[in-house]
Amino acid sequence: MENFEFKLGAKLYFGEGQMERLGEICKGLSMKHIMVVSGRHVSKLPLMNRLLENLQAAGMEYHLYCQVPNDPDVDAIDALADEMKAFGADGAVAIGGGSPMDAAKAACLLMTNPGKAEEYVFGGGKTATCQGIPLVCIPTTAGTGSEVTTASVLTNPRTLKKASIAGELLKPAAAIIDPVAMVDAPRGVTASTGMDALTHAIESYVCKKANPVSDLFAEKAIEIIGKYLIRSYEDGSDMEARGYMAVAANFAGIAIAHGGLGIVHGIAQSIGGVAGTAHGITNAVILPYAMKVNYEGNPAKYDRVRQLLGMEVEDLCKALSIPQYTKDLGVTEDMLPKILEETMAYRQLAVNPVVITEELAEKLIRQSFGA
């Protein structure tokens, strides 16, 4: 067994009704001027009014920023950071899925580190040296686990590349994992984000960087998803299913923070940068094809995945109405060479269970495309 480190960082508040503690939690982090970061859809939900009223009752001054796009780019982060500085924010609350949480993580970092987001992504030339202002995350989907990860995944609109700002300084100070916040997630979002969590759990479990801690969280995440994802998809008001899926997504986020990823994310992030597809659904389409290719690299663990999940991944995808091919998501054949180029540049290919050659990557990209 190789050496490894484990550090969770964020304080987690699990359970129904924990959102009502938002003001108390922010006060405990010495916040007074709070930037509330969200997307347009979530900002219109009754949930948002409840949270803003909670902050107001706690005597907090806040400013609502709800212009975070899906799959934010580096320019969107700069715009958010500029507004945070103009407001004089000394803390932030991110409410939503992976996009607002990743955006808030990166913008909080820019509050204490000079420069622009593009300079801090992998290969950008700068490394953050100061902890960002404190951030509280409230996920409204059970998928990304961004509330406990050390990365913010961003697109560069000039290069059509997706890359991460990464490091311990990016971690949120706290996260409220309340299934009540997830009740309004549409069925398609529930399916997409649930499969994102499953992909995180499986890739971290079988990768070469896996360790006993990441295995512990990955195995439990896979088991829970097998029991509760279809239930939460079929009945969004099933609070037991929502609660367990919230836990599973969080566990999968902890697993990738301490393990690694692989070819599924390599291809999915490349497709997201080139074609603008949603990350979770892209992972879901690619996952079954990648598992077949990767099986020989870690057969014992892949067999264990099937035991824990209680079904084949393909059967789960069918139950969730996941498309079979990436061409069904809007990917076109002329995009495939660029997708291949970006996939081969993905830095976590090194920990994939089997060696990813350009030939193998192209085969996977074309299979999942439906060529």
HELIX and SHEET records of a PDB file:
HELIX    1   1 GLN A   18  ARG A   21  5                                   4    
HELIX    2   2 LEU A   22  GLY A   28  1                                   7    
HELIX    3   3 ARG A   40  SER A   43  1                                   4    
HELIX    4   4 PRO A   46  ALA A   57  1                                  12    
HELIX    5   5 VAL A   74  PHE A   87  1                                  14    
HELIX    6   6 GLY A   98  LEU A  110  1                                  13    
HELIX    7   7 ALA A  117  TYR A  120  1                                   4    
HELIX    8   8 SER A  146  VAL A  148  5                                   3    
HELIX    9   9 GLU A  168  LEU A  170  5                                   3    
HELIX   10  10 PRO A  179  MET A  182  5                                   4    
HELIX   11  11 ARG A  187  VAL A  206  1                                  20    
HELIX   12  12 PRO A  212  GLU A  234  1                                  23    
HELIX   13  13 MET A  239  HIS A  258  1                                  20    
HELIX   14  14 ILE A  263  ALA A  275  1                                  13    
HELIX   15  15 HIS A  279  ASN A  294  1                                  16    
HELIX   16  16 TYR A  295  GLY A  297  5                                   3    
HELIX   17  17 PRO A  299  LEU A  309  1                                  11    
HELIX   18  18 VAL A  313  ALA A  319  1                                   7    
HELIX   19  19 THR A  326  LEU A  329  5                                   4    
HELIX   20  20 GLU A  333  MET A  335  5                                   3    
HELIX   21  21 LEU A  336  MET A  344  1                                   9    
HELIX   22  22 ARG A  347  VAL A  351  5                                   5    
HELIX   23  23 GLU A  358  PHE A  369  1                                  12    
SHEET    1   A 6 LYS A  11  PHE A  14  0                                        
SHEET    2   A 6 ALA A 174  ILE A 177  1                                        
SHEET    3   A 6 LEU A 135  PRO A 139  1                                        
SHEET    4   A 6 GLY A  91  GLY A  96  1                                        
SHEET    5   A 6 HIS A  33  VAL A  37  1                                        
SHEET    6   A 6 GLU A  61  TYR A  65  1                                        
SHEET    1   B 2 ALA A 151  ASN A 156  0                                        
SHEET    2   B 2 LYS A 161  ALA A 166 -1                                        
END                                                                             
